[in-house]
Amino acid sequence: MSHPELPASILSHPRLGDWIRIHDDGLEIRSGKVELGQGISAALIKTACLALGVTPAQVQLVAGDTVNSPNEGYTSGSQSIELGVAALHHACVALRQLAAAAAAECWPGELLTVGGGVFCCAAQPAGLSYRELAAAAADADWPAQRIDHWPDPQSADAVVLAQDDSAFVRADLALKLSGAGFIHDLVRPGMLHARVLRGAHALSRPRRYDASALRALAGVQHLLIEGEFLALAGPDEASLVVAAAAARLLVDWELPELLPFDDAEVILTALPAVTSIAYSAGQALPKKGAKRLVRRYSRPYIAHGAIGTCCAVAEPAEGQGLTLWTHSQGVFQLRAEIAQALDLAPAALHLIHQPGSGCYGHNGADDVAFDAALIALKLKTAVRVVWSREDELSVAPVGAAGLVELHAGLDEQGMITEWQAQVWSHSHLSRPGWGVGMNLLGAWACDPAKPRPVPTDVPLPAGGGLRNAVPGYDLPAVQIKHHFVASAPLRVSALRSLGAHANVFATESFIDELAAAAGADPLDFRLRHLSDPRARRTLETVAALSGWRERGAGGEGEGLGLGFARYKNRSGYCAVAIEVRVEDSVQVRRVWCAVDAGAIVHHDGLLNQVEGGILQALSWSLKESVRWGQEGVLSANWDEYPILTFAEVPEVMIELLDQPGKPSLGAGELAAGPVAGALGNAIAAALGLRARHLPFAPERLLALVHSGGE
């Protein structure tokens, strides 16, 4: 039996044994959603404990394992809570019901309770554990039971999520804080260290090199040449790092012909595009005396900029198989693509997720996993591959640039009559398993080379480049025109929030400009175009937190700005207020944020995700931009690609608006757009000039001041 309300992961993995196993020492819960630093492990454990009546010590989480976990697709899109927790909750409820039914057969008519994993009643206070009840009902074969229960929010199966998270801390933190919790720390018997040689662009090729000179470098035990794939391996990592740096200079690299570096607006409109009407609703209502505004906003290409670089460990298994440890977001999709690239059966590969230093989308984790798999297969020994900082900033996918042109009309009452948007952007998704072709950097260099994917993008309603292009306000007419730019000067893919960072920045900047044209307060202007009570509450909360109504006139370098959006137009609500002081650079003094993500599963995890998203969006919006020249990517170190420093972190205050009984909503990416919009609006309030193109770096603001705002 199935039901349309069952989570998709339950429908694809309907057996109870896919999700939970009962062992002598407790319960093993299984999930396809992996820990990327977002705290999903704590949320999953809390969900299981409350649904099953067990303690965290009685639960072991197995996640992201192609042999032992359900395939729940990618851990991405801020959907770990929405999808992964919902699926595990259903499985846990199903197990508890089986155990309760077995206990009821043991003690007919008794009132049952469960705690510490033990079902008991007044007549039998010692009770029976899940293991004992499963043994008593062995003929029922619990692991094979199909999950066909969907808890009603008003029933006893609807778990109330207590807000005290002190018992549900992230299981990965103890190891990480002690220095051995990352994939970089993994050591296998007889393991060699390896480095892949690459140029300063993802499509660079080794034109000429002296193989004997590369082999002669100190620390190099093996030189692997597979077509244009070059790798060094040796037993001592320190020596190999020095050798790899020298080797890169011994190779004559051929780079693709690149467009000259320029602003995103220039680049995106110079490249061929396929244009379509992506969204249209309502009918324009032109009125006599109406005003009309047209503005353009943009963001550049942005790197992931993780503190730790990408890493993978591979070890030959029996026959032609491999065990591969990876911090990929999609181990099943990666397994299929690596197997295809290496002409192996997928079952010959066992992929196990191991935490990296954090993940913001499609970085180089999948590529370095292929590197390790190929090298281990050829050298027939365990290898550990780590990318250099230059690799990380030069050849890993980056977030695509975006250009947004907005048109809107105002009637005589200061209400928006119609809204038109044109969005130029590349693909925001080229992960393994997506589209036609192979999304693995090393596979493009092998002989025979695997085909590169045909660029496509995610359509609305979720959207890639169009994510949040449809404004979340009540508007009588909206049209979104998409200019899909297939070719790009850099390798592009998913980065936290995809196109929402650019689209919400544009929308919220434009809303402030429309408010000014209407002679209205920016908060009041937003509220008069919002009927959704949850949206209004979120905005009003952040206005109260920041003292919006009591703020001064601004100007003379001081400003307060607002930004708001509902992520993907269907996930969490986020409103942000930012206070800045603008002198030689933008100093962000304070950030206030209100978030409605539905029912809160893990309060501390949600708080950390929102705070991290705020700081990353500040870094993007103030500093970050990938630069290149004919010699390749130039922003390949921290000096050339600066990110927000600890000294620049402002005071951040976050109010979480819990909605018990409502569905939990994705929240990991919802702050990016509102932060960019609030920051742009705060700078405009401080300077009296509108900066419409990210980042708000000092030299760009100085040029804006000298130009008088044009």
Buried (B, 14 or more C-beta within 10 A) or exposed (E): EEEEEBBEBBEBBBBBBBBBBBEEEBBBBBBBBBBBBBBBBBBBBBBBBBBBBBBBEBBBBBBBBBEBBBBBBBBBBBBBBBBBBBBBBBBBBBBBBBBBEBBBEBBEEBEBBBEEBBBBBEEBEEBBBBBBBBEBBEEEEBBEBEBEBBBEEEEEBBBEBEEEBEEBBBBBBEEBEEEEBBBBBBEBEEBBBBBBBBBBBBBBBBEEBEEEEBEEBEBBBBBBBBBBBBBBBBEBBEBBBBBBEBBBEBBEBBBEEBEEBEBBBEBBBEBEBEEEEBBEEEEEBEEEEBBEBEBBBBBBBBBBBBEBBBBBBBBBBEEEBBBBBBBBBBBBBBBBBBBBBBEBEBEBBBBBBBBBBBBBBBBBBBBBBBBBBBBBBBBEBBBBBBBBEBBBBBBBBBBBBBBBBBBBBBBEEBBBBBBBBBBBBBBBBBBBBBBEBBBBBBBBBBEEEBEBBEBBBBEBEBBBBBBBBBBBBEBBBBBBBBBBBBEBBBBBBBBBBBBBBBBBBBBBBBBBBBBBBBEBBBBBBBBBBBEEEBBBBBBBBBBBBBEBEEBEEBEEBBBBBBBBBBBBBEBBBBBBBBBBBBEEBBBBEBBBBBBBBBBBBBBBBBBBBBBBBBBBBBBBBBBBBBEBEEEBBBBBBEEEBBBBEEEBBBEBBBBBBBBEEBEBBBBBBBBBBBBBBBBBBBBBBBBEBBBBBBBBBBEBBEEBEEEEEE
